[in-house]
Amino acid sequence: MKRIRILLYNQVGHYPLEAMEDGVHPESLTEQLDYLVSQDFRIVSLDQALSYMEGKEDLPEKSIVITIDGGYADAYSQALPILEQYNIKATFFIAPRLIGKSRLIKGHALPCMTWDQVRSLMDKGMGIGHYGCDGKAFKKVPKEAAEEDIEGSKPLFEKFLNTQPPYYGVFEGTPEPDTVELLKKHGYRAMFTKCPTKQRLSHFSISRIQSDDDDFNIFLVKTSKSYLQFKDSRYWKQIRKYHLAKAFHRLSEFYNRFAVNNRKV
C-alpha cells in the first residue's frame, strides 16, 4: 500500500493545560490549515486516500487528509467554522456511546456533540467515522470490550444516522487478526490509529500523524515528506530511545523565544 499524510486532531479549544495534552488552540488550527492551503496541498477525503493507498486512484504528492477524533462539542463549535472558512472537508471520528454526554480528561469534563450536530456535519459534506473504545488506547482495552464496542455501536449508528460508518479509528494500537475479521464482518473498510504502528502498513493498521502542538515548527516537520517516510520505520525506536523528538521541541521553543525577543528590539 502507498503512504499518504493523514493528520489527526483531538480537542480544538481553550481548555486547562492538563486537558490539552492532545489538543490545539483554534488559532493554531487556523494557522496550520492556512499553511496547507497557501502551499497548495490538496486536501482529500478518506475515501480518496484509501483508493490512492490501494493503487486505484492517482493523487498529487502533496495530498493530505484531515481527521478529528473524540466527537467533542468543540469539533462542531470551533473546528467546523475554521474548516468551512477554507472550504475543507474532514472526517470526524465519534464515540457513539458518548454522544450527548461528556468525556473526562484529566479531571475535566469535556462535552461531546449531540446527534443533531453529527447529522449536521454529514449534511455539510463531512465524513463520519467510529471512534473506538470511547477513546481508550486499543491495546489496553480487553479484547471482549473492544468486540462489544464494535458490535454494540452498530445499532446506535443505524438509529441516529441511518448508516454505518466505513472507518474505525482508535487513540492508538492495532487489532489482532480475529478482531480484524470482526471489523470486516461489520462493514468497516479500514482502521486508523496513531503512529508509530511499528508494523507493516495494512488496511487495519493505517497510522495518522497527530497534530497536537501549537508550535508551528513542529507542524512543519510533521507535514514534511521525510516525516511521512520514517514515522513507522524501525528508526522511530531510536528516535524515542535517544529522546530526539524532545530535543527538537526544546530547540524549536528556543528558536521561538529568540524570534520573539528580536521582534521586541
Secondary structure, 3 states (H helix, E strand, C coil): CCCCEEEEECCECCCCHHHCCCCECHHHHHHHHHHHHHCCCEECCHHHHHHHHCCCCCCCCCEEEEEEECCEHHHHHHHHHHHHHCCCCCEEEECHHHCCCEEEECCEEEEECCHHHHHHHHHCCCEEEEEHHHHCCHHHCCHHHHHHHHHHHHHHHHHHHCCCCCEEECCCCCCCHHHHHHHHHCCCCEEEEECCCCCCCCCCCEEEEECCCCCHHHHHHHCCHHHHHHCCCCHHHHHHHCCHHHHHHHHHHHHHHHHHHHHHC
